[in-house]
Structures are given as C-alpha cells and as structure tokens.
Amino acid sequence: MIPRLISVDIAQQLSTGGRIVLLFGARQVGKTTLVRAVLKGSGYKVLYLNGDDLRSTTVLSSRDLDQLRGLVSGYDVLFVDEAQRIPEIGLNLKLLADHVPQLRIIATGSSSLDLASKTREALTGRAWIHTLFPIAHAEMATENTPFELNQQLESRLRFGSYPALFAIENTTAQREYVQMLADSYLYKDVLEIARIKHPAKLRDLLQLLAYQVGNEVSMTELAAQLQISRDAVNAYLDLLEQSFVIFRLRGFIRNLRKEVTKLPKFYFWDVGVRNALVNNFDPLQRRADVGALWENYVIAERRKLLSYRKTAVNFHFWRTHTGAELDLIEHRGGEPHGYEFKWGKGTMRPATTFLDSYPHATTALINQTNYSAFLTSAPDE
C-alpha cells in the first residue's frame, strides 16, 4: 500500500480527540483503506458503521441521545463510512461529540455536496476536514526512486492513478477498470443525490470537457451543444466539482469583476478518467493530445500536493487578448507565480507582459526534466 500523505495528520487528530475528522473524496480513492490503516494497531476499540447499513441509518439519524450512547458504549472510536447516506448525520455526530467527549469520531463521504451540507452548520468549529484524491505523484515518490517514477509516468498519463490500478499489471485490465469507473462509480453520487432529470447529459457534458482540456470553456456553447439551459450546465458543473470529478481554473486578473466574467478552464482530478471519456488509452507517441494531457496531469498533481500540505494558494491561468498566456498561476504570499507546461523539450515563451504587469512575480517552465520536484515540494519546504 502506498502511504497517503494525510495519514499522519489524521492519526494525530484522532489521538487528541475532542473534534470530529471528516474525510471527503471520490469513490474508489481509498478512503476506507486509509482509515483502516490509521486505526490498525492503534489499540483503539473501533465501532465500524456503513451508511448503507440499516442499524447505522436508524440510530445515527435518531437524534436520541440515549440510543446514540448505547450504540457507542465501550468503544474508543466511531468510524462511519459513506456517512452522506445517513439522514441528520451532522446533528447526531454533534450530539455524540458534545455528550460523549472521550469518543473519537471519523466519518467519510464520497460526495462533499451531501455530507458537507449535512454537517457544515452542525459541526462548525468541531471538525477537521480533509479531502483524499487518487494517488498523488508526491505519494508515489515516498516509495519509488526518480528513475522508477519516470518509468511509471506514461502509465499514469494513460490510465490515471486510482489505487486499484497499482495492483493491476495488464494494460487491458487497467483500461477495463478505468472505463468501469468512468461509466458507473464516479458520478453515481451526483445522479443519486441531485436526482438529475437527464443523466445522459451529464456524461455528454463530461465528454465535451474532456475534449476541451486546456482550453477556455463557454457555458453558452456547452448549453447549445447539450440542448439544455445554461443554468442546468452550471448546476451540473458545480455538482461534478463537489463530487471531485473535475475542477476549474479562472483567469487571473486583479480586477475581480473581470475575473468572474472570464471564461474558465476545466480539468479532471484523474487523467485516466478523462481518457476513458474520450475512449483513448493509446501510447503517448501515437496521441495528438499529449500536451493537454500533460498540462492536466501536472496541474492536478500540484493541486493535490498543496492541498495535502495545507498551503494557502489560489489557482488561476493567465491570458491576454493579444495571446500571451501562462498555463497556471499560483497566487500565494500576495504575489502571482506563473508556470508553463511542455511535454517536449521546447523553451518557454517570454512572459514579458506578465512580468511587466506584476514586477514581483516569478515564472518557470515545467517539463519532463524538472516536473518531479515541482510535484513533491511545496513552496515553503
């Protein structure tokens, strides 16, 4: 098992007690495995409940303190998996935290939109919140040499980094797994929770985004292509973001009013899922989209790293009407830091306009020679 970067934080938080640990993340990213690994050998007596279990649903949605106390009596840790399926889960966890303070509580959810809505108000100031992503490059680096990481890079760009893939050596089986993930598990929560009227439109939308990775996306054009309203498109995009399928970057402009109206870019948290949506797992030398694939991979991996390191940063891209651009802007420490990503050995385009506009900014080219350091070291390390 590849060590997960947030395991140490979660173990420490459980050891101190007094607050609830919430772990969000898409299906199949390893939330249950991570929590079980943290608890294994801890010496705690653990009550494991699943949101699909009738007992969990009945008692943990009861708001009956006596029933709740009876449920957890004699246990050191309450572990609630898929907690978003339990009505009133936030209020009931709050009751336990308030009235059984010695109990350690950890809850996982495969969709932030439902679990967060059920816990946010009730657990304000009472919870540590984490997000788990598919295996990060920084996590792989703890178990692999730089040479081994480079050897694995093409596989990660083709099939992605979901944990199950690391135990599958056959490329046909890897492809089948990722295709299954994209076809069913990945946005099952969106379909169930949001009760979308036209589920086929959701996949059509994802396919359109998959073909436009690295390009600005017009909501009006998406609505026209899908033959649904622009409001519906925006709602679907919000749900997909909150379910950890995609994320967006907005243009970097100091005038925030202009920034909001600028067309965004969308990327996938896992490039294997993106490839499944366009049905292309071909080797990189046969692909016309390797530049976009590389850009998506590096940006997603960088975001995973800085999320795990708790680095305060806002992510954007930068582009002018004259065509000058940078693929990623990290706005941290009050200043922007720009990056351009190239799969090949090309040189970086001069960022004169950007540096003239932001004299204290920095720029850098990230390619196959230096990407590993960029994806394993946070700015303050």
C-alpha positions in Angstrom: 0.0 0.0 0.0 1.4 3.4 -1.0 1.5 5.7 2.1 -1.1 8.5 1.9 0.2 12.0 2.8 -2.6 12.9 5.1 -2.4 9.7 7.2 -0.1 11.2 9.8 -2.4 14.3 10.3 -5.5 12.1 10.7 -3.8 9.8 13.2 -2.6 12.8 15.2 -6.1 14.3 15.2 -7.7 11.1 16.3 -5.2 10.8 19.1 -6.0 14.2 20.5 -9.8 13.7 20.4 -12.3 16.4 21.1 -13.2 17.0 17.4 -14.6 15.0 14.5 -12.5 14.1 11.5 -14.3 14.3 8.1 -12.7 12.7 5.1 -14.1 13.5 1.7 -13.1 12.1 -1.7 -14.5 10.5 -4.9 -15.4 6.8 -4.9 -12.5 4.3 -5.1 -9.8 6.8 -4.0 -9.0 4.7 -0.9 -10.8 6.5 2.0 -11.9 3.3 3.8 -8.4 1.7 3.3 -6.7 4.8 4.6 -8.8 5.0 7.8 -8.5 1.3 8.5 -4.7 1.6 8.1 -4.6 4.5 10.5 -6.7 2.6 13.1 -4.8 -0.7 12.7 -2.5 -1.3 15.6 -3.7 1.9 17.3 -5.1 -0.1 20.3 -8.5 1.6 19.9 -11.7 -0.4 20.1 -13.4 0.6 16.9 -17.1 0.6 16.0 -17.3 0.5 12.2 -20.6 1.5 10.6 -21.6 2.0 7.0 -24.1 4.4 5.7 -25.8 1.6 3.8 -26.3 -0.4 7.0 -29.8 -0.3 8.4 -28.5 0.0 12.0 -26.4 2.9 11.1 -29.2 4.7 9.4 -31.7 4.1 12.2 -29.7 5.0 15.2 -27.4 7.7 13.7 -30.4 9.5 12.3 -32.5 9.2 15.5 -31.4 12.4 17.4 -32.0 10.2 20.5 -29.0 10.7 22.9 -29.8 7.5 24.8 -29.8 5.4 21.7 -26.6 7.1 20.5 -24.8 6.5 23.8 -25.9 2.9 23.8 -24.6 2.4 20.3 -21.1 3.6 21.1 -20.8 2.4 24.6 -17.5 0.6 25.2 -15.8 1.9 22.0 -12.9 4.3 21.7 -13.6 5.2 18.0 -16.7 5.6 15.9 -15.9 5.1 12.2 -18.8 6.0 9.9 -18.2 5.1 6.2 -20.3 6.7 3.4 -21.8 9.0 6.1 -23.6 11.1 3.5 -26.3 8.4 3.2 -27.4 8.9 6.8 -30.1 11.5 7.4 -29.4 14.0 10.2 -25.8 12.7 10.4 -24.3 16.1 11.3 -26.7 16.8 14.2 -26.2 13.3 15.6 -22.4 13.4 15.4 -22.6 16.8 17.2 -24.7 15.2 19.9 -22.0 12.5 20.3 -19.2 15.0 20.3 -20.9 17.1 22.9 -22.1 14.4 25.3 -19.5 11.6 24.8 -16.4 13.8 24.6 -14.0 10.8 25.1 -15.2 9.2 21.9 -13.1 9.7 18.8 -15.2 10.1 15.6 -14.2 9.8 11.9 -16.6 9.9 9.0 -16.0 9.5 5.3 -18.1 10.6 2.4 -17.7 10.1 -1.4 -19.5 13.4 -2.1 -18.9 16.6 -0.4 -22.1 18.2 -1.7 -24.3 16.0 0.5 -22.2 15.2 3.5 -20.9 18.8 3.8 -24.5 20.1 3.6 -25.5 17.8 6.4 -22.5 18.6 8.7 -21.3 22.1 7.9 -23.6 24.1 10.2 -23.9 21.4 12.9 -20.1 20.8 13.1 -18.8 24.3 12.7 -15.6 24.5 14.8 -15.9 20.9 15.8 -14.4 19.1 12.7 -11.1 18.7 10.9 -11.8 18.3 7.2 -9.6 16.5 4.7 -10.0 15.6 1.0 -8.4 12.4 -0.4 -7.6 12.3 -4.1 -6.4 9.5 -6.4 -2.8 8.5 -5.6 -0.6 11.6 -5.8 2.8 11.8 -7.5 4.2 13.0 -4.1 2.8 9.9 -2.5 4.4 7.7 -5.2 7.7 9.5 -4.6 7.8 8.1 -1.0 8.1 4.6 -2.3 9.8 5.0 -5.7 13.1 6.3 -7.0 13.2 9.2 -9.6 14.0 6.6 -12.2 11.1 4.4 -11.2 8.8 7.4 -11.2 9.8 8.3 -14.8 9.3 4.7 -15.8 5.7 4.8 -14.5 4.9 8.3 -15.9 3.4 7.1 -19.2 1.1 4.6 -17.4 -0.1 7.3 -15.1 -0.8 9.6 -18.1 -2.7 6.9 -19.9 -4.6 5.1 -17.1 -4.5 7.5 -14.2 -3.7 7.0 -10.5 -6.7 5.3 -8.8 -5.3 3.0 -6.1 -6.6 -0.2 -7.6 -4.5 0.3 -10.7 -1.3 -0.1 -8.8 -2.1 -3.8 -8.3 -3.1 -4.4 -12.0 -0.2 -5.0 -14.4 -2.1 -5.9 -17.5 -2.9 -2.8 -19.6 -6.1 -4.4 -20.9 -7.3 -4.9 -17.3 -6.2 -1.4 -16.4 -8.2 0.0 -19.3 -11.3 -2.0 -18.3 -11.1 -0.8 -14.7 -10.8 2.9 -15.6 -13.7 2.5 -18.1 -15.8 0.9 -15.5 -15.0 3.6 -13.1 -16.0 6.4 -15.5 -19.1 4.5 -16.6 -20.6 3.9 -13.2 -19.0 4.6 -9.9 -17.5 8.0 -10.5 -20.6 10.2 -10.6 -23.1 7.8 -9.1 -23.4 10.2 -6.2 -24.3 13.1 -8.4 -27.1 11.0 -10.1 -28.4 9.8 -6.8 -28.2 12.9 -4.7 -29.1 15.5 -7.3 -31.8 13.4 -9.0 -30.8 14.7 -12.4 -33.6 14.6 -14.9 -31.3 13.8 -17.9 -28.4 11.6 -16.7 -27.2 11.1 -20.3 -26.5 14.8 -20.5 -24.1 14.5 -17.6 -21.8 12.1 -19.4 -22.2 14.2 -22.6 -21.1 17.2 -20.7 -18.0 15.4 -19.3 -17.1 14.2 -22.8 -17.2 17.8 -24.1 -15.0 18.9 -21.2 -12.6 16.1 -21.8 -12.1 17.2 -25.4 -11.5 20.8 -24.2 -8.9 20.3 -21.5 -6.5 23.3 -21.5 -9.0 25.5 -23.4 -11.4 28.1 -22.2 -14.9 26.8 -22.0 -18.1 28.7 -22.9 -21.2 27.9 -20.8 -23.3 29.2 -23.6 -21.7 26.9 -26.2 -22.0 23.9 -23.8 -25.7 24.6 -23.3 -26.3 24.8 -27.1 -24.4 21.6 -27.7 -26.2 19.7 -25.0 -29.6 21.3 -25.7 -30.2 22.2 -22.1 -30.3 25.6 -20.3 -27.2 27.4 -19.3 -28.4 27.3 -15.7 -28.5 23.5 -15.9 -25.0 23.4 -17.3 -23.7 25.5 -14.4 -25.6 23.3 -11.9 -24.1 20.1 -13.4 -20.6 21.6 -13.3 -21.0 22.6 -9.7 -22.1 19.1 -8.8 -19.2 17.5 -10.7 -16.8 19.7 -8.9 -18.2 18.9 -5.5 -18.0 15.2 -6.3 -14.3 15.5 -7.1 -14.6 14.6 -10.8 -13.4 18.0 -12.2 -12.1 21.3 -11.0 -12.0 24.7 -12.7 -9.4 27.5 -13.1 -10.5 31.1 -13.7 -8.4 33.7 -15.4 -6.0 35.7 -13.2 -6.9 39.4 -13.3 -6.5 41.8 -10.4 -9.9 43.3 -11.2 -12.1 40.6 -9.7 -15.2 41.8 -11.5 -13.5 41.0 -14.8 -12.1 37.7 -13.5 -15.5 36.4 -12.7 -16.8 37.0 -16.3 -13.7 35.5 -17.9 -14.2 32.0 -19.4 -12.9 29.2 -17.1 -10.9 26.1 -17.9 -11.8 22.7 -16.6 -9.5 19.9 -15.7 -10.0 16.3 -14.3 -8.7 15.2 -11.0 -7.6 12.0 -12.7 -6.4 11.9 -16.3 -7.3 8.2 -16.7 -11.0 9.1 -16.2 -10.5 11.8 -18.8 -9.1 9.3 -21.3 -11.9 6.9 -20.6 -14.4 9.7 -21.5 -12.7 10.2 -24.9 -12.1 6.4 -25.3 -8.4 6.9 -25.9 -5.8 5.0 -23.9 -3.2 4.9 -26.8 0.5 5.1 -26.0 1.7 8.7 -25.9 3.7 8.6 -29.1 0.5 8.0 -31.0 -1.5 10.7 -29.4 -2.3 14.2 -30.6 -3.5 15.3 -27.2 -0.3 14.6 -25.2 0.2 18.3 -24.5 -3.2 18.8 -23.0 -2.9 15.5 -21.1 0.5 16.6 -19.6 -1.0 20.0 -18.6 -3.9 18.4 -16.9 -1.7 15.9 -15.1 0.8 18.4 -13.7 -1.9 20.9 -12.6 -3.9 18.2 -10.8 -0.9 16.7 -9.1 0.3 20.1 -8.0 -3.1 20.9 -6.5 -3.1 17.5 -4.7 0.3 18.3 -3.2 -0.6 21.8 -2.0 -3.9 20.6 -0.6 -2.2 17.9 1.4 0.5 20.4 2.6 -2.2 22.9 3.6 -0.5 25.6 1.5 -2.6 28.7 1.2 -2.9 29.4 -2.5 -5.4 30.4 -5.2 -5.1 28.8 -8.6 -5.7 30.6 -11.9 -4.5 30.7 -15.5 -3.4 33.9 -17.3 -4.1 35.0 -20.8 -4.3 38.4 -22.6 -6.3 39.4 -25.6 -3.1 39.5 -27.6 -2.4 35.8 -27.0 0.2 35.9 -24.2 -0.5 33.2 -21.6 0.6 31.1 -18.7 -0.9 27.7 -18.0 -1.0 28.1 -14.2 -0.9 31.0 -11.8 -0.4 30.3 -8.1 -1.3 33.3 -6.2 0.4 33.0 -2.8 2.1 35.3 -0.4 0.4 38.2 -2.1 2.2 37.6 -5.4 1.5 35.6 -8.5 3.8 32.8 -9.7 3.4 31.7 -13.2 4.1 28.3 -14.9 4.1 27.0 -18.4 3.9 23.2 -19.1 5.6 21.5 -22.0 5.8 17.8 -22.6 8.6 18.1 -25.1 11.9 19.9 -24.9 10.6 23.3 -26.1 11.6 26.6 -24.5 9.4 28.9 -22.5 7.7 31.7 -24.3 8.9 35.1 -23.0 6.5 36.3 -20.2 7.4 39.9 -20.7 3.8 41.2 -20.4 3.1 39.2 -17.3 6.3 40.3 -15.5 5.8 43.9 -16.6 2.3 43.8 -15.1 3.5 42.0 -11.9 7.1 43.0 -11.2 7.5 40.8 -8.1 6.1 37.7 -9.9 8.1 34.7 -10.9 7.8 32.3 -13.9 9.0 28.9 -14.7 8.8 26.1 -17.3 7.8 22.7 -16.1 8.7 19.7 -18.4 9.9 16.1 -18.1 13.3 17.2 -16.6 12.0 19.0 -13.6 8.4 18.0 -13.0 9.1 15.7 -10.1 10.5 18.3 -7.9 7.5 20.6 -8.7 5.1 17.8 -7.7 6.8 16.8 -4.5 7.9 20.1 -2.9 5.5 22.7 -1.6 6.7 26.4 -1.9 7.5 26.7 1.8 9.5 23.5 2.0 
